[in-house]
Amino acid sequence: MLAQALGAAASDTATDHRLSDACMVGALTLLLGRVAGAVAHQRGFDLVDYIEFIAGRLRRVAVAECFRRS
């Protein structure tokens, strides 16, 4: 539910401001990096391990989405 709401808000904002897909992905990447860094810091996680975990999840979701749309 949160992911859908964030995606809709990002899409609406990108459309309203005529932003490219690359700009939207860049902004969402910046947000994810900030949140991940804050979570890792607050919870005492190893940042490299946490980033690798997130990258793995991102890869799986992106591949699934790419094949879902084809």
Buried (B, 14 or more C-beta within 10 A) or exposed (E): EEEEEEEEEBEEEBEEEEBEEEEBEEBBEEEEEEEBEEEBEEEEBEEEEBBEEBEEEEEEEEEEEEEEEE
